[in-house]
Amino acid sequence: MLATLKRTFGVFGTIVLLLVIFLPGFTKLQELKDKNRDLEAKIRRLNMENVLLQEELKKAENDPLYQERVLRDKMGVVRKGEIPVRLVPEKKR
């Protein structure tokens, strides 16, 4: 009976010791795996954004209609003889 009790405490003590030694490392590993997964998702998102920006750059360099739309919409450029009209939204009461 006493030998069984000592063995049980020995096994329990060994388990506790192993947990104390390995649990912080395991926790850190899980944190790093989560961070890696987040960073991989961010890389995929940025790669998609990069592809879209490259397509827009090609249009900006080669498509005169796109260039004109950007100049008109974003920069407010008008052709000679055109009268720019700016619409002002009504104030809500």
N, C-alpha and C positions, 0 to 999 in steps of 0.2 A: 504494500500500500504506500509506504513512504517512498520507495523507489519510483513508483508510478507517478506520485505527486512531484518528485524532483524532476523526472523526465518531462512531465507536462509543463512545469515552470521553465525548464531548459528550452523546450521547443517554443513556448510562448516568448521567452526572452530573446531567442534567436530570431523569431519573426519580427518582434519589435525592433531589434537591432537592424535587421535588413530593411525594414520600412524607414527607419531613421536615416540609413545610409542612401537608399535608392529612391525614395519618394521625391526629394527635391529635384534630383536629376530627371526623373520621369515627368514631373510637373513642368520643368523647364523645356523638355523635349516637346511636350504637348503645346506649350506656348509658341515655340519656334515653328512647329508644324502649322498652327493657326496663322501665324504671321506670314509664313511662306505661302499658304493658300491665298491670303489676302493680297499679297504682292503679285502672285501669278494672275489673279483676277484683274488687278490694276494694270499689269503689263498687257493683258489681252485687250482691255478697254482702250489703253493708249495706242496700241497697234491699230485698232479699228479707227480711232480718231486720226492717226497718222495717215492711213489710207485715204480717208475722206479729205484731209487737207491736201494730200498730193493730187487727188483728182481735181480739187478746186484750183490748185496752182496751175495744173495743165490747162484748165478752162480759162484761167486768167491770162495765161500766156498765149493761147492759140485761138480762143473763141471771141470774135469781135462783138457779138451780141451780148455775151456775158460781161465783157469789159464795159460796154455801154450801160448795161443795167447796174453794175456796181458803181460806175461814175455817177449815174443819175440818182440811184437810191441812197447810197451811202455818203456820197461826197457832194450832192446837190448841184452837179454840173448840168447846165442846160445848153442847148444848141443856139447858135447865133440866130436871133430873131424870135426865139421862144420867150414867152413871158412865164416866169415861175409863179405858181399859185400854191400857197401854203394854207392848208385847212387847219383851223384851230377848233378843237372840240369844245362843245358847249359846257359851261359850268353846271354841275348838278346842284339843284336847290334843296 
